[in-house]
Amino acid sequence: MNKHEEHSRTERLLEAIRLAQTNFILEASTGGAFRLLLDELLELTDSEYGFIGEVEQNANDAQVLRVRAYTDIAWNEETRQLLRENAATGLVFDNLDTLFGYAIVSEQVVIANDAMNHPMASGIPRGHPPLNSFLGIPFHHGNKLTGLIGLANCPVGYSQEVVEFLEPLVTTCGILAYSWRMSEEQKRAEFLQEQAERQQQLVEFSQKLAHDLNNLLTVTLTTADTSLISDPPSMAREDIERIQLATTRAAELTQKILSIAGNNTIDRKTVQVAKILGEVETICLPIIPENIALRILAEDNLPCVLADPLSLQQALTNLVFNSVEALQDSDGTICVRAETLREEKLKIEIEDDGCGMDEATQRRAFDPYFSTKSGSRGFGLSSVLGFAKSHGGDLRIVSEPGLGTRAQIILPASQPSGDAFSAEPSFQFAGKTLLVVDDESTVRSAICRLLATTQAHVIEAASAVDAIKLLEQNSQSIDVLLLDIVMPEMDGLELCHGMRAKNMNIPTVFMTGHVTRNVPQEIAASPSVIFLRKPFSIGQLKEACTTLFGE
């Protein structure tokens, strides 16, 4: 090659690089840029076919090659269909036991001018065009492998001189692949931030809604209890019981709302995960179609978790039936695995080989009421995420179209403990003096009317400031303090601290409709303190007082 020809080749190489960089800037994608570069590579090296791809990590943290630009060498309808289906996202190769795989794993240039007899050759599929010679050039950004150029069938073979000539183009590929990866990671980070902000808005809305509902339900439930206790009852017993049942169900609905936002406040206990998995299998097997196999795999000696057993069972059942829907009418397998992780955590994984989810579907998968199935409520993933978050854990979803879905619930492990002792309520209100402190007048009035039917002497205060005055006047005669936690000016916890400072150790029932407010440990540890969430029944209040007085 004379100097003029060499200069012309170099100019052509640089022009290809310039055009690829421009294309990348305009399209914000490596696909078009790599296609431009591949066309020039084939001409400059006199190659018959080739590809340019990016090295990625798959869901199992293994290396794969995603080919963004490739020569159309389809040799039958099946391969032509494969190329059409993956034109937008790129072909993914996870078998690296090949010549190009060796270049990726070793991160070294591979020159194989007798390709089929190379020690790392693994043959080619039947019908594939001949592979006489092969050149594999890994490209990097810094010290990080980002992709691979593969060229085939140069008539005179490949040489180190060709590799050196292509070095500027190889470097450009590394820069473009790295820039694309950073751009995608930034988009992902922005998406996660947006999701976090939306989730926080949902949390705040659900907390406010639950507080207001709980206060209203307290009025309803205490009014129903008052009617039932009155002699004679002011309503038909059946009507009262119907109101009580409806109120209880409405209170459970607030918990559902909270579970979506990750603020479930239901009671938790030490749960054996293996037992819950058995319940899930019992529930799901009769309903799952015969063409779908359900496998439950749990390692021996699984740790327990601190959770509401019903909520855990519902979360796992939701995920199993999501997998059933993903499989539709196809034969397939749903595998439920449970195993321990490091840092005292437990993972429960539900994996299917169904249709999988594309990127757009995954972005909306956790939206309440979103579903890809007509007629479905789409309540599954959002409620499972809420369950996991409310139990100090997380939900992870890994999915690709045609490759199935893997859902992982990560929960903190817990040591088994005995069930707490619950005494039969035997407290009698007759002859007792109770001070009710609540800034919500309708709630305070309803509670006071209920207590009045129990022959208790009831005093009420609309604020903590008013309560202080009453306590200073009547501290010796007050037997029980019913104290709302969240109030303006001074909250219930501040009032409690003030009482302690003045050595007023009055048995106290803290009550609140707020789902995020709890009694601090230093106060809750006192045997003279107990906590009730609104709405509560007269039976729950009686049980709380029984615990306080040890009767």
C-alpha positions as CSV (number, residue, x, y, z in Angstrom):
1,M,0.0,0.0,0.0
2,N,1.5,3.4,-1.0
3,K,1.5,6.5,1.2
4,H,-1.5,8.0,-0.7
5,E,-3.6,4.9,-0.2
6,E,-2.6,4.7,3.4
7,H,-3.4,8.4,4.0
8,S,-6.8,7.9,2.2
9,R,-7.7,4.9,4.5
10,T,-6.7,7.0,7.6
11,E,-8.9,9.9,6.5
12,R,-11.8,7.5,5.9
13,L,-11.3,6.1,9.3
14,L,-11.3,9.5,11.0
15,E,-14.3,10.6,9.0
16,A,-16.2,7.5,10.1
17,I,-15.4,8.3,13.7
18,R,-16.6,11.9,13.3
19,L,-19.9,10.8,11.8
20,A,-20.4,8.2,14.5
21,Q,-19.8,10.8,17.2
22,T,-22.3,13.2,15.6
23,N,-24.9,10.4,15.2
24,F,-24.5,9.5,18.9
25,I,-25.0,13.1,20.0
26,L,-28.1,13.5,17.8
27,E,-29.7,10.1,18.6
28,A,-28.4,9.6,22.2
29,S,-27.9,6.0,21.3
30,T,-25.0,3.7,20.3
31,G,-27.1,1.8,17.8
32,G,-26.8,4.2,14.9
33,A,-23.2,5.1,15.6
34,F,-22.1,1.5,15.8
35,R,-23.9,0.7,12.5
36,L,-22.0,3.5,10.8
37,L,-18.7,2.3,12.3
38,L,-19.4,-1.3,11.4
39,D,-20.0,-0.4,7.7
40,E,-16.7,1.3,7.6
41,L,-14.9,-1.5,9.5
42,L,-16.1,-4.1,6.9
43,E,-14.9,-1.9,4.0
44,L,-11.5,-1.0,5.7
45,T,-10.7,-4.6,6.6
46,D,-12.3,-6.3,3.6
47,S,-14.4,-8.4,6.0
48,E,-17.5,-10.4,4.9
49,Y,-19.5,-9.8,8.1
50,G,-19.2,-8.6,11.6
51,F,-20.8,-7.0,14.7
52,I,-20.2,-4.4,17.4
53,G,-21.7,-5.0,20.8
54,E,-21.6,-3.9,24.4
55,V,-20.7,-6.1,27.4
56,E,-23.3,-6.1,30.1
57,Q,-24.1,-7.9,33.4
58,N,-27.3,-9.9,33.4
59,A,-29.7,-10.5,36.3
60,N,-27.3,-13.3,37.5
61,D,-24.4,-10.9,37.5
62,A,-22.8,-12.8,34.6
63,Q,-21.3,-11.2,31.5
64,V,-23.3,-11.1,28.3
65,L,-22.8,-9.4,24.9
66,R,-25.6,-7.2,23.6
67,V,-24.9,-6.7,19.9
68,R,-26.1,-3.3,18.7
69,A,-24.9,-3.4,15.1
70,Y,-24.5,-6.6,13.0
71,T,-24.4,-7.8,9.5
72,D,-27.6,-9.5,8.4
73,I,-26.4,-13.1,7.9
74,A,-29.8,-14.7,8.5
75,W,-29.9,-18.1,6.9
76,N,-33.5,-19.2,7.5
77,E,-36.9,-17.8,8.6
78,E,-36.2,-18.5,12.2
79,T,-33.0,-16.4,12.3
80,R,-34.6,-13.7,10.2
81,Q,-37.4,-13.4,12.7
82,L,-34.9,-13.3,15.5
83,L,-33.1,-10.3,13.9
84,R,-36.4,-8.5,13.4
85,E,-37.6,-9.0,17.0
86,N,-34.3,-7.7,18.4
87,A,-33.6,-4.9,16.0
88,A,-34.5,-2.2,18.6
89,T,-32.9,-3.7,21.7
90,G,-30.0,-5.7,20.2
91,L,-29.2,-9.4,20.2
92,V,-28.1,-10.8,23.5
93,F,-25.5,-13.6,23.6
94,D,-24.9,-15.2,27.0
95,N,-22.9,-18.2,25.8
96,L,-19.3,-17.1,26.0
97,D,-17.8,-20.5,25.2
98,T,-17.0,-19.2,21.8
99,L,-14.2,-17.3,19.9
100,F,-15.9,-13.9,20.6
101,G,-16.6,-15.1,24.2
102,Y,-12.9,-15.8,24.7
103,A,-12.1,-12.3,23.6
104,I,-14.5,-10.9,26.2
105,V,-13.4,-13.2,29.1
106,S,-9.7,-12.7,28.4
107,E,-10.1,-9.0,27.4
108,Q,-7.5,-9.7,24.8
109,V,-7.5,-9.3,21.0
110,V,-8.2,-12.6,19.3
111,I,-6.8,-13.2,15.8
112,A,-7.9,-16.5,14.3
113,N,-7.0,-16.9,10.7
114,D,-7.9,-20.6,10.8
115,A,-11.1,-20.0,12.9
116,M,-12.7,-23.4,12.9
117,N,-9.5,-25.0,14.2
118,H,-8.7,-22.4,16.9
119,P,-8.5,-24.0,20.4
120,M,-11.4,-21.8,21.6
121,A,-13.7,-22.4,18.6
122,S,-17.0,-24.1,19.4
123,G,-18.3,-24.5,15.9
124,I,-21.2,-22.7,14.2
125,P,-24.9,-23.4,13.9
126,R,-26.1,-25.5,10.9
127,G,-26.8,-23.1,8.0
128,H,-24.5,-20.4,9.4
129,P,-22.3,-18.8,6.7
130,P,-18.7,-20.1,6.8
131,L,-16.3,-18.8,9.4
132,N,-12.8,-18.9,7.9
133,S,-11.1,-16.1,9.8
134,F,-12.1,-14.1,12.8
135,L,-10.9,-10.9,14.5
136,G,-12.2,-10.0,18.0
137,I,-11.2,-6.6,19.5
138,P,-12.4,-5.8,23.0
139,F,-12.8,-2.1,23.7
140,H,-12.5,-0.4,27.1
141,H,-13.1,2.9,28.8
142,G,-10.2,3.3,31.3
143,N,-9.7,-0.1,32.7
144,K,-13.3,-1.2,32.3
145,L,-14.3,-3.5,29.5
146,T,-17.3,-2.0,27.7
147,G,-17.7,-4.0,24.4
148,L,-16.4,-6.0,21.5
149,I,-15.8,-5.7,17.8
150,G,-16.1,-8.9,15.8
151,L,-15.1,-9.2,12.2
152,A,-15.0,-12.3,9.9
153,N,-13.6,-13.7,6.7
154,C,-11.0,-11.2,5.5
155,P,-9.6,-13.1,2.4
156,V,-6.0,-12.5,3.4
157,G,-6.6,-12.9,7.2
158,Y,-6.1,-10.5,10.0
159,S,-2.9,-9.1,11.5
160,Q,-1.7,-7.0,14.4
161,E,-1.0,-4.2,11.9
162,V,-4.8,-4.1,11.2
163,V,-5.5,-4.0,15.0
164,E,-3.1,-1.0,15.4
165,F,-4.6,0.8,12.5
166,L,-8.1,0.5,14.0
167,E,-7.1,1.7,17.4
168,P,-8.7,5.2,17.1
169,L,-12.0,3.6,16.1
170,V,-11.8,1.0,18.9
171,T,-11.2,3.8,21.4
172,T,-14.2,5.7,20.1
173,C,-16.4,2.6,20.6
174,G,-15.2,2.4,24.2
175,I,-16.1,6.1,24.8
176,L,-19.5,5.8,23.1
177,A,-20.4,2.6,25.0
178,Y,-19.3,4.2,28.3
179,S,-21.2,7.4,27.6
180,W,-24.3,5.5,26.7
181,R,-24.1,3.4,29.9
182,M,-23.6,6.5,32.1
183,S,-26.6,8.1,30.3
184,E,-28.8,5.1,31.0
185,E,-27.7,4.9,34.6
186,Q,-28.5,8.6,35.1
187,K,-32.0,8.0,33.5
188,R,-32.4,5.1,35.9
189,A,-31.4,7.2,38.9
190,E,-33.8,9.9,37.8
191,F,-36.6,7.4,37.4
192,L,-35.9,5.9,40.8
193,Q,-35.9,9.4,42.3
194,E,-39.2,10.2,40.6
195,Q,-40.6,6.9,41.9
196,A,-39.4,7.7,45.4
197,E,-41.0,11.2,45.3
198,R,-44.3,9.7,44.1
199,Q,-44.1,7.0,46.8
200,Q,-43.5,9.7,49.4
201,Q,-46.5,11.7,48.2
202,L,-48.6,8.5,48.4
203,V,-47.3,7.9,51.9
204,E,-48.2,11.4,53.1
205,F,-51.6,11.2,51.5
206,S,-52.4,7.8,53.0
207,Q,-51.2,8.9,56.4
208,K,-53.5,11.9,56.4
209,L,-56.4,9.9,55.0
210,A,-55.9,7.1,57.5
211,H,-55.8,9.5,60.4
212,D,-59.1,11.2,59.4
213,L,-60.8,7.9,58.7
214,N,-59.6,6.4,62.0
215,N,-61.1,9.4,63.9
216,L,-64.4,9.1,62.1
217,L,-64.5,5.4,62.7
218,T,-63.7,5.9,66.4
219,V,-66.9,8.0,66.6
220,T,-68.9,5.3,64.7
221,L,-67.6,2.4,66.7
222,T,-67.9,4.0,70.1
223,T,-71.4,5.2,69.3
224,A,-72.4,1.7,68.3
225,D,-70.8,0.3,71.5
226,T,-72.7,3.0,73.5
227,S,-76.0,2.0,71.9
228,L,-75.3,-1.7,72.6
229,I,-74.4,-1.2,76.3
230,S,-77.3,1.2,77.0
231,D,-80.3,-0.3,78.8
232,P,-82.4,-0.6,76.8
233,P,-80.3,-0.4,73.6
234,S,-81.2,2.7,71.5
235,M,-81.2,0.6,68.3
236,A,-82.0,-3.0,67.3
237,R,-79.1,-5.3,68.3
238,E,-78.8,-6.6,64.8
239,D,-78.3,-3.0,63.4
240,I,-75.7,-2.2,66.0
241,E,-73.7,-5.4,65.3
242,R,-74.0,-4.6,61.6
243,I,-72.5,-1.1,62.3
244,Q,-69.7,-2.6,64.4
245,L,-68.8,-5.1,61.7
246,A,-68.9,-2.4,59.0
247,T,-66.7,-0.2,61.1
248,T,-64.2,-3.0,61.7
249,R,-64.0,-3.7,58.0
250,A,-63.5,0.0,57.2
251,A,-60.6,0.1,59.7
252,E,-59.1,-2.9,57.9
253,L,-59.5,-1.0,54.6
254,T,-57.4,1.9,56.0
255,Q,-54.7,-0.7,56.6
256,K,-54.9,-1.8,53.0
257,I,-54.5,1.8,51.9
258,L,-51.4,2.1,54.2
259,S,-49.9,-1.1,53.0
260,I,-49.8,0.3,49.4
261,A,-47.8,3.2,50.7
262,G,-45.6,1.1,52.8
263,N,-47.1,2.1,56.2
264,N,-48.9,-0.9,57.4
265,T,-49.3,-0.8,61.1
266,I,-50.8,-4.2,61.7
267,D,-49.5,-6.3,64.6
268,R,-46.6,-8.6,63.8
269,K,-45.3,-11.8,65.3
270,T,-42.5,-14.2,64.8
271,V,-43.4,-16.2,61.7
272,Q,-41.9,-19.5,60.4
273,V,-41.5,-18.8,56.7
274,A,-41.6,-22.5,55.8
275,K,-45.1,-22.8,57.4
276,I,-46.3,-19.8,55.3
277,L,-44.8,-21.3,52.1
278,G,-46.8,-24.5,52.9
279,E,-50.0,-22.4,53.2
280,V,-49.2,-20.7,49.9
281,E,-48.8,-24.0,48.2
282,T,-52.1,-25.3,49.8
283,I,-54.0,-22.2,48.6
284,C,-52.5,-22.0,45.1
285,L,-52.2,-25.6,43.9
286,P,-56.0,-26.2,43.4
287,I,-56.4,-23.1,41.4
288,I,-53.3,-23.2,39.2
289,P,-53.9,-24.7,35.7
290,E,-52.5,-28.2,35.1
291,N,-50.1,-26.9,32.5
292,I,-48.2,-24.9,35.1
293,A,-46.0,-26.6,37.7
294,L,-45.5,-25.0,41.1
295,R,-42.3,-25.8,43.0
296,I,-41.6,-24.7,46.6
297,L,-37.9,-24.8,47.5
298,A,-36.9,-23.8,51.0
299,E,-33.5,-24.4,52.5
300,D,-33.3,-26.2,55.9
301,N,-33.3,-24.1,59.1
302,L,-34.7,-21.0,57.6
303,P,-34.8,-18.1,60.0
304,C,-38.1,-16.6,61.2
305,V,-39.3,-13.1,60.2
306,L,-41.2,-10.6,62.3
307,A,-44.3,-10.1,60.2
308,D,-48.1,-10.3,60.0
309,P,-48.6,-13.9,58.8
310,L,-51.7,-13.1,56.8
311,S,-50.0,-10.2,55.0
312,L,-47.0,-12.3,54.2
313,Q,-49.2,-15.1,52.8
314,Q,-51.2,-12.6,50.7
315,A,-48.0,-11.0,49.3
316,L,-46.6,-14.4,48.2
317,T,-50.0,-15.5,46.8
318,N,-50.3,-12.3,44.8
319,L,-46.9,-12.9,43.3
320,V,-47.7,-16.5,42.4
321,F,-50.9,-15.5,40.7
322,N,-49.0,-12.7,38.8
323,S,-46.8,-15.5,37.5
324,V,-49.8,-17.6,36.5
325,E,-51.2,-14.6,34.5
326,A,-47.8,-14.1,32.9
327,L,-47.7,-17.8,31.7
328,Q,-51.3,-17.5,30.3
329,D,-52.1,-20.7,28.4
330,S,-48.5,-21.7,28.0
331,D,-46.8,-24.6,29.8
332,G,-44.4,-23.4,32.4
333,T,-43.0,-23.5,35.9
334,I,-43.4,-21.2,38.9
335,C,-40.6,-21.7,41.4
336,V,-40.8,-20.3,44.9
337,R,-37.4,-20.3,46.7
338,A,-36.6,-19.2,50.3
339,E,-33.0,-18.7,51.5
340,T,-30.9,-16.8,54.0
341,L,-28.7,-13.9,52.9
342,R,-25.9,-12.1,54.6
343,E,-26.5,-9.4,57.2
344,E,-29.4,-11.4,58.8
345,K,-31.8,-11.1,55.9
346,L,-34.1,-13.6,54.2
347,K,-35.0,-13.8,50.5
348,I,-38.2,-15.2,49.1
349,E,-38.0,-15.4,45.3
350,I,-40.9,-16.2,42.9
351,E,-39.6,-16.9,39.4
352,D,-41.6,-17.8,36.3
353,D,-40.7,-18.5,32.7
354,G,-43.6,-16.5,31.3
355,C,-43.8,-13.6,28.9
356,G,-41.8,-11.1,31.1
357,M,-42.2,-7.4,31.1
358,D,-40.8,-4.7,28.8
359,E,-39.2,-1.6,30.2
360,A,-42.4,0.5,29.8
361,T,-44.4,-2.0,31.8
362,Q,-41.8,-2.2,34.5
363,R,-41.9,1.5,34.9
364,R,-45.6,1.3,35.8
365,A,-45.6,-2.1,37.5
366,F,-45.8,-0.7,41.0
367,D,-48.6,1.9,40.2
368,P,-51.8,1.1,42.2
369,Y,-54.5,-0.3,39.9
370,F,-52.2,-0.7,36.9
371,S,-52.5,-4.0,35.1
372,T,-51.7,-5.4,31.7
373,K,-54.7,-7.8,32.0
374,S,-58.2,-6.5,31.1
375,G,-60.6,-6.8,34.0
376,S,-57.8,-7.2,36.6
377,R,-57.6,-4.7,39.4
378,G,-53.8,-4.5,39.2
379,F,-53.5,-4.3,43.0
380,G,-50.8,-7.0,43.3
381,L,-47.3,-5.5,43.0
382,S,-48.2,-2.2,44.7
383,S,-49.6,-4.0,47.8
384,V,-46.6,-6.5,47.9
385,L,-44.2,-3.5,47.7
386,G,-46.1,-1.9,50.6
387,F,-46.0,-5.1,52.6
388,A,-42.2,-5.4,52.1
389,K,-41.5,-1.7,52.9
390,S,-43.7,-1.7,56.0
391,H,-41.8,-4.7,57.3
392,G,-38.4,-3.1,56.9
393,G,-37.7,-5.0,53.6
394,D,-37.8,-4.5,49.9
395,L,-39.3,-5.9,46.7
396,R,-37.1,-6.3,43.6
397,I,-38.3,-7.2,40.1
398,V,-36.1,-8.5,37.4
399,S,-37.8,-9.1,34.0
400,E,-37.2,-9.1,30.3
401,P,-39.7,-9.8,27.5
402,G,-39.7,-13.5,26.7
403,L,-37.4,-14.3,29.5
404,G,-39.8,-14.4,32.4
405,T,-39.9,-12.5,35.7
406,R,-38.2,-12.9,39.0
407,A,-39.7,-11.2,42.1
408,Q,-37.7,-11.1,45.3
409,I,-39.0,-10.1,48.7
410,I,-36.1,-9.3,51.1
411,L,-37.0,-9.2,54.8
412,P,-35.0,-8.9,58.0
413,A,-34.6,-12.2,59.8
414,S,-35.9,-12.6,63.3
415,Q,-35.2,-15.0,66.2
416,P,-38.2,-17.1,67.3
417,S,-40.0,-16.0,70.4
418,G,-43.0,-17.2,72.4
419,D,-46.4,-15.6,71.9
420,A,-47.2,-12.8,74.3
421,F,-49.6,-13.5,77.1
422,S,-53.0,-12.0,76.7
423,A,-55.1,-11.8,79.8
424,E,-58.9,-12.1,79.7
425,P,-60.3,-8.5,80.1
426,S,-61.7,-8.2,83.6
427,F,-61.4,-4.5,84.4
428,Q,-64.5,-2.8,85.7
429,F,-65.1,0.9,85.0
430,A,-67.6,1.4,87.7
431,G,-66.3,3.6,90.4
432,K,-63.2,4.7,88.4
433,T,-62.5,8.2,87.3
434,L,-61.2,8.6,83.7
435,L,-59.8,11.8,82.1
436,V,-60.2,11.8,78.3
437,V,-57.9,14.3,76.5
438,D,-58.5,14.7,72.7
439,D,-58.6,17.9,70.6
440,E,-61.2,16.4,68.2
441,S,-64.5,17.3,69.8
442,T,-66.6,14.6,68.1
443,V,-64.1,11.9,69.0
444,R,-63.8,13.1,72.6
445,S,-67.5,13.3,73.0
446,A,-68.2,9.9,71.5
447,I,-65.6,8.3,73.9
448,C,-67.0,10.1,76.9
449,R,-70.5,9.0,76.1
450,L,-69.4,5.4,75.8
451,L,-67.5,5.5,79.1
452,A,-70.5,7.1,80.8
453,T,-72.5,3.9,80.1
454,T,-70.0,1.9,82.1
455,Q,-70.8,3.8,85.3
456,A,-67.4,5.4,85.2
457,H,-66.9,9.0,86.3
458,V,-65.6,10.8,83.1
459,I,-63.8,14.1,82.9
460,E,-62.8,15.6,79.5
461,A,-60.2,18.0,78.2
462,A,-59.9,19.5,74.7
463,S,-56.1,20.1,74.9
464,A,-53.0,19.0,76.8
465,V,-53.0,22.5,78.4
466,D,-56.5,22.1,79.7
467,A,-55.5,18.6,80.9
468,I,-52.6,20.0,83.0
469,K,-55.0,22.2,84.9
470,L,-57.4,19.3,85.6
471,L,-54.5,17.0,86.6
472,E,-53.2,19.6,89.1
473,Q,-56.7,19.8,90.6
474,N,-57.6,16.1,90.5
475,S,-54.4,14.0,90.2
476,Q,-55.1,12.0,93.3
477,S,-58.6,11.0,92.1
478,I,-57.9,10.2,88.4
479,D,-57.6,6.4,87.9
480,V,-57.0,6.3,84.1
481,L,-55.8,8.9,81.6
482,L,-57.0,8.4,78.0
483,L,-54.5,10.6,76.1
484,D,-54.4,11.5,72.4
485,I,-50.9,11.7,71.1
486,V,-51.1,14.3,68.4
487,M,-52.6,17.6,69.5
488,P,-51.8,21.3,68.8
489,E,-49.8,23.4,71.2
490,M,-48.7,20.5,73.3
491,D,-48.9,16.8,72.3
492,G,-49.7,13.8,74.5
493,L,-46.1,12.8,74.8
494,E,-45.0,16.2,76.1
495,L,-47.9,16.0,78.6
496,C,-46.7,12.6,79.8
497,H,-43.1,13.9,80.3
498,G,-44.5,16.8,82.3
499,M,-46.5,14.4,84.5
500,R,-43.5,12.3,85.2
501,A,-41.5,15.4,86.1
502,K,-44.2,16.1,88.8
503,N,-44.3,12.4,89.9
504,M,-47.8,11.9,88.5
505,N,-47.7,8.2,87.6
506,I,-51.3,7.9,86.4
507,P,-52.1,4.7,84.3
508,T,-52.2,6.1,80.8
509,V,-53.8,4.7,77.6
510,F,-52.3,6.5,74.6
511,M,-54.5,6.7,71.6
512,T,-54.0,8.0,68.1
513,G,-55.4,7.9,64.6
514,H,-52.0,8.7,63.1
515,V,-50.2,5.7,61.7
516,T,-46.7,6.9,62.1
517,R,-46.9,8.0,65.7
518,N,-45.9,5.6,68.4
519,V,-45.0,5.8,72.0
520,P,-41.2,6.1,72.5
521,Q,-39.6,3.1,74.1
522,E,-38.7,4.9,77.3
523,I,-42.4,5.6,77.9
524,A,-43.8,2.4,76.4
525,A,-41.6,0.3,78.7
526,S,-43.5,1.6,81.7
527,P,-46.0,-0.9,83.1
528,S,-48.4,2.1,83.6
529,V,-48.6,2.8,79.9
530,I,-50.4,1.1,77.0
531,F,-51.1,2.1,73.4
532,L,-54.3,1.8,71.4
533,R,-54.8,2.8,67.7
534,K,-58.1,4.3,66.7
535,P,-60.7,3.1,66.2
536,F,-60.9,0.8,69.3
537,S,-63.9,-0.9,70.8
538,I,-65.0,-1.0,74.5
539,G,-63.6,-4.5,74.6
540,Q,-60.2,-3.4,73.5
541,L,-60.2,-0.5,76.0
542,K,-61.3,-2.9,78.8
543,E,-58.5,-5.3,77.9
544,A,-56.0,-2.3,77.9
545,C,-57.1,-1.3,81.4
546,T,-57.0,-4.9,82.6
547,T,-53.4,-5.0,81.6
548,L,-52.6,-1.7,83.3
549,F,-54.1,-2.7,86.6
550,G,-53.0,-6.3,86.4
551,E,-56.5,-7.7,87.2
